[in-house]
Amino acid sequence: MASRAPAATSRLMVGFRKWYYNACGFNKLGLMRDDTINEDSDVKEAVRRLPEQVYNDRMFRIKRALDLSMKHQILPKDQWTKYEEDAHYLEPYLDEVIRERKEKEEWAKK
């Protein structure tokens, strides 16, 4: 019985994550999680490094979300971003930018 506990806990956490993802509401506007990250200098640099197609897709989602927000509307449910489809497309670029910034700070200390 004890060996089943982690699996049950894991399923519970996945269920909670899905509930929270839908409760946030950005998916109802067609946004992905990485579209909602607060833009500081690191995020701006990571966005600048995105491939052109990924950048264009991001800008389309943001502009569509702004338009829907101005109209006080949401997308039809079949167009909502699903938890399983939400790719963390910005994370690898952001991790690289942060790593480079920390490396520069270390070199500046020496």
Secondary structure as GFF3:
##gff-version 3
##sequence-region A 1 110
A	DSSP	three_ten_helix	2	4	.	.	.	ID=ss1
A	DSSP	alpha_helix	5	24	.	.	.	ID=ss2
A	DSSP	three_ten_helix	26	29	.	.	.	ID=ss3
A	DSSP	three_ten_helix	33	36	.	.	.	ID=ss4
A	DSSP	alpha_helix	41	48	.	.	.	ID=ss5
A	DSSP	alpha_helix	52	70	.	.	.	ID=ss6
A	DSSP	three_ten_helix	77	79	.	.	.	ID=ss7
A	DSSP	three_ten_helix	83	85	.	.	.	ID=ss8
A	DSSP	alpha_helix	91	109	.	.	.	ID=ss9
###
